[in-house]
Amino acid sequence: MNEPAAPEWHKTACILCLTNCGLQVQLGGDDGRRIVRVKGDKDHPASKGYTCNKALQLDYYQNGRDRLNTPLRRRPDGTFEAIDWDTAIAEIAAGLVAIRDEFGGERIMYYGGGGQGNHLGGMYAGSLRRALGMKYRSNALAQEKTGQAWVNQRTLGSTFWHGDFHDCEVALFIGKNPWQSHGMQRARAVVRQIAKDEGRSLIVIDPRTSETAELADFHLAVTPGRDAWCLAALLAVIVQEGLADADWLAEHAVGLEEVVKTLLDISIADYAEIAGLEEDLIRRTARRIAAADGVAIYEDLGVQMSLNSTLNSYLDNLLFLLTGNLGRAGGVNIPTAMVPIFGTTKEFRDDDGAIRQELSPVTQSRIISDLVPCNVIPDEIVTDHPDRFRAMVVESSNPAHSLADSERMREALSALDLLVVIDVAMTETARLADYVLPAASQFEKWEATFFNFEFPRNHFHLRAPLLPPLPGTLAEPEIHSRLIEAIGSVGEEDLAPLRQAAAEGREAFAEAFFAAMAANPKVAGHAAHVLHRTLGPTLPEGAEAAAGIWLAAQLAARKYPESLARAGYAGSAIQAGNALFEAILTNPSGTHFSLDEPAESLRRVRLPDGKVDLCLPEMLEELRGLASGGAMPDTEGFPLVLQAGERRSYTAQTLIRDPGWLKSNNATALVINPADAAGIGVGDGGRARLSTRRGSVEVVVEVDPRMQPGHLSLPNGLGLSYPDADGRDKITGVAPNELTAVEDRDDFAGTPWHKFVPARLEKIG
Ligand code: SF4
């Protein structure tokens, strides 16, 4: 008898963090729609077979019980009714157009556009935004990374850099635990390798003794919220002990004098004490950084969501710039981007010559990287200001859960005239919507991440669907195209010539498309949609949604011809772009698209004379302000510091909603130091009431000496509502944003202080 054929392995990627490790999966179950086996894909150009434990849990995402399978419309009594797609598209388009016509398209806000692994939808949403004149948008980056993006733009003329941890002599993690939050390819393997190598050093700045800190050669267990003093003291050592790279600075930097003057004034001993660190440890760490041949740095949410967050980013940039680590192998580099993640911050000079930035319409908050700060969104809605947002389109995001002060956010979303949510599941935000549009899951459509940050070789992975869409769902690019067609902003007369060109091949299409972009504002304004409807149908295996990637490849070939040529995509820009697109389409494991020299990073410094600018007056003023205390929320009555949103082994934003994937109690617990536990008389597994100025919740406590006394930690991505086997909604764990406040945010970028929430803990019963 013949053996049954072994189930086929299909190539895809994990979508649970930004590294998107390449995977191979087998499908099974009664309907063949379950992800039953998962292993790393050794052919993936970056992850090379690596995964962490989370990839094994993807079926909890794919087959969640709260998947949506029909468009929903809210009835007057508040309940939802199922409607067909044509009705939903027609009514939503009419509703958005009515708001645009009465109040202006800029009163409709767009939020989201993708999570960790699904950025194609956001690309097509750009066309919808232009169809409606939607000026303002935001997403999670505006509560995490905008301070850093602003600093990067001012100091480097470029919004992003990435540490080369694979080749560094010193790895410096600032408010970052790559063991759990990854953020770079093969994170655990790389961290272990650096820790084992006697010639290399691992430095961690983190109040917690995280898994990464446990392996570190230098662990700077800074007092929560005191990172800026720690970073300032490190820089002061470098300047005061004459350790800066004078030759590099002379050749590549301006603005050194004012920075040096400010750092010379710092008392290292005093700042070390404020940071809760030994002065000797600070000095030894600074010397190790200055002496290294290649320092790779990663700053993450631990400092970007804490006090002085924009200043922290500035100080981090000074660390790699003063030590000459930009554009160096094993240092910090500016990768080639297929699709830039950060928009440009619009700045202009007013009549007095002062630099001004674009501001949000109601609260007049800085718009950085084209994103409205998340923490001000409620105040941009709940007001009688004539310029308030009146409608929102939310895509693949859950602001009612993920942004500060969920109660205030629910109030704001409920106050909109129209809220449209596009998502795979019945999220906390979808529950507040007027219309909910069900999206196909990330394994049911062509998808890709734009988080491609590797240097010197960068890669791109376009994923083919594993499964047909769940009946009743559509991929986001199709949803956007249908809405644009219902709005009627692009006509058949705009598309027909391009359809004809697409039939003649990609070279002819490129000529026609770029000519149309130059001549026809409708094509230029709706480029992704136009591609979807013209080039898209010519792509193999139903890959219409990949049409936008064709444009990304073409633009990359124009912007980075040498980088692409080194990776094997040469010829004219159109030829190189087409060759790259073909490689992306035909490599199911992903493909390298660029190869760079470290010196390329220096050429990407887009400031006068190609020199980095060290002197940011706004930040130097904040740096000097540390001497008198720096930023601090009201702590009266709340003596502890809560870090709201720790990444653990079983947390993944809110992508997996089914609590069945939580394999340990630690996934949901509030972790506290033994002294704090003893202080209120609770032990491991005990119950306590955690209170902040904004809310109060019951928690289960886990006692862990790796926490500092007075420091508490709650996981991220929990507190989600999910139906049990009988269809009754149940909440598992605590939603951190029931405890956070919108006003606790960085003065400059508006990023929230989620890692410094004043709190109180009391034993229950
Ligand atoms: S969670 Fe991140 S590191 Fe882990 S398997 Fe998924 S993509 Fe890779």
Residues whose N, C-alpha, C, O or C-beta is under 5 A from the ligand:
A	BS01	SF4	C14 L16 C17 T19 N20 C21 T51 C52 K54 A55 H182
